[in-house]
Amino acid sequence: MKVGIFKVPQNSPDDLTALDDLIQSGKIDPAKIVAILGKAEGNGRVNDFTRGFAVQSLQNYLAA
C-alpha cells in the first residue's frame, strides 16, 4: 500500500488553504484520507477551544 505524508501549514485553526491547494491540485484525494494529525495553537487547558474548532473546520470541509 502506498502511503503519503504531507506537512500542511495553518495560519489559524480554521485555515485549510494549504490542504485545499493539495486537494485541488490532485496531490491528495480527499476520499482516501485515513488520518489527520494536528497541533492546535491553544494551550490545552479547559478554556481552549482551538482543537475543537480545527476538527470542526476539517469535518465541514471534507464532508463536502
ChimeraX attribute file (.defattr): number of C-alpha atoms within 10 A of each C-alpha:
attribute: neighborCount
match mode: 1-to-1
recipient: residues
	/A:1	3
	/A:2	3
	/A:3	4
	/A:4	8
	/A:5	7
	/A:6	10
	/A:7	9
	/A:8	11
	/A:9	12
	/A:10	17
	/A:11	10
	/A:12	12
	/A:13	21
	/A:14	16
	/A:15	14
	/A:16	17
	/A:17	13
	/A:18	14
	/A:19	20
	/A:20	15
	/A:21	12
	/A:22	15
	/A:23	13
	/A:24	12
	/A:25	10
	/A:26	10
	/A:27	12
	/A:28	17
	/A:29	11
	/A:30	17
	/A:31	8
	/A:32	7
	/A:33	10
	/A:34	6
	/A:35	6
	/A:36	9
	/A:37	6
	/A:38	14
	/A:39	10
	/A:40	18
	/A:41	15
	/A:42	12
	/A:43	11
	/A:44	11
	/A:45	7
	/A:46	6
	/A:47	8
	/A:48	13
	/A:49	15
	/A:50	18
	/A:51	18
	/A:52	12
	/A:53	15
	/A:54	20
	/A:55	16
	/A:56	14
	/A:57	16
	/A:58	17
	/A:59	11
	/A:60	9
	/A:61	14
	/A:62	12
	/A:63	9
	/A:64	6
